[in-house]
Amino acid sequence: MRQRRRTLRARTKVAAALAVAALAAGGLAACDFSSGATAGRPSATSARPSPSPSPTPEWDRSPRSLAAVGDSITRGFDACTVLSDCPEVSWATGTDPGVNSLALRLLGPSGAAKRSWNVARSGADASDLPEQMARAAAHRPELVTVMIGANDACADTVDRMTPVEDFRASFEAALARLRKGAPKAQVYVSSVPDLKRLWSVGRGDALGSRIWELGICATMLGGAQDVSVQAQQRRDTVQERVVAYNGVLEDVCGKDDRCRYDGGAVFDYRFTQAQLSRWDWFHPGRDGQRRIAEIAYRNVTAAQAP
C-alpha cells in the first residue's frame, strides 16, 4: 500500500507540473404471569422499569477550536501555485478572507490563527488517517474536520484502489485514536467528491485533459476522450467505489454521538470548471475551496445533522 501511495504522489506532482444504526423496536412486552399471580397483574419481572438510555451529547454549533485532517484538498494543493500546498486557502483552516474558511467563519481571524491546526497531508489516503487523528487530538480541538478518500479511488488501475473493508478499518481506527486523545471532540466528516463529475466537467478542456493523461487519477480521468464500453465500465467501477466510501463514512460516523456526516453534500455539489485548479483541473481552486467551506459551515452550524 505504501508503494501505491508513493506512486500516486509522484504521479500527481508530474501531472501538476504542466498545469446510529437504528435501535430495534421492541414493541409492547407481553405480560409474564407466574402461577400465583392474579390475572391481569404483571409479574415483578415485567414491572421493572427499563434502564434509561444515556443522553446523546448536544452538538455544539459554535466550537472554539478546530483541527483538520485529510489529503491535498485540505492542504489547498495547486490552488495558488503549481506543485505547492497553499494552506492559507484551505476550506477548513485557511486565513484567506476570499475563501472565508470554516475556521474564519467559526473563530474569526484571531481565533483561526491561534486555535486552528491543519495536519492534513498531500498524497494521504485513509491508511494515513489514524496517525493524523493522533496529531490532531494532541491539540485537544473542539472540532475536527475530515476529508479523505479521493486518493483511495485514484489509483493506476481499478485493482489498486483501496478495498472498502480497508477503508472502513482505517476510518474506525482514526476515530478510536481521536477518542483516546480527545474524547469530547466533535467530528465533521465531508463526503468524497464526485470524481465522475470531475471527468465530465473537465474532459472538454483540451489542456486539462492533456494534463490528466500524464497520470492524474488514472482510474477515472485516464483516456478522458475514450467513451468505449470498457472505459465507461472502468469509470462506473470507480464511481461505485467512491459511493461505497461515502457509505462507510456515513455509517461509521453515525455510530459516534459526536460525529456529523455532511449527508453527501460535497459529493452532490454541482461544481464547474470555475471551481477547479488551473494547474491540474483536479484539485479545487480558490473558488472551489470557498464552496466547500460554505457547505461545511452550513452543516456544522445547523440545528440538525444533514
Sequence and secondary structure as in RCSB ss.txt:
>XXXX:A:sequence
MRQRRRTLRARTKVAAALAVAALAAGGLAACDFSSGATAGRPSATSARPSPSPSPTPEWDRSPRSLAAVGDSITR
GFDACTVLSDCPEVSWATGTDPGVNSLALRLLGPSGAAKRSWNVARSGADASDLPEQMARAAAHRPELVTVMIGA
NDACADTVDRMTPVEDFRASFEAALARLRKGAPKAQVYVSSVPDLKRLWSVGRGDALGSRIWELGICATMLGGAQ
DVSVQAQQRRDTVQERVVAYNGVLEDVCGKDDRCRYDGGAVFDYRFTQAQLSRWDWFHPGRDGQRRIAEIAYRNV
TAAQAP
>XXXX:A:secstr
 HHHHHHHHHHHHHHHHT                TTS TT   HHHHS            SS S EEEEESHHHH
TTTSSSTT   GGG TTT   TTT  HHHHHHHHHHHHHHEEE   TT  GGGHHHHHHHHHTT  SEEEEE  H
HHH  SSGGGS  HHHHHHHHHHHHHHHHHH TT EEEE     HHHHHHHHTT HHHHHHHTTTTTHHHHTTTT
  SHHHHHHHHHHHHHHHHHHHHHHHHHHTSTTEEE TTHHHH    GGGB TTTSSSB HHHHHHHHHHHHHHH
SSSS  
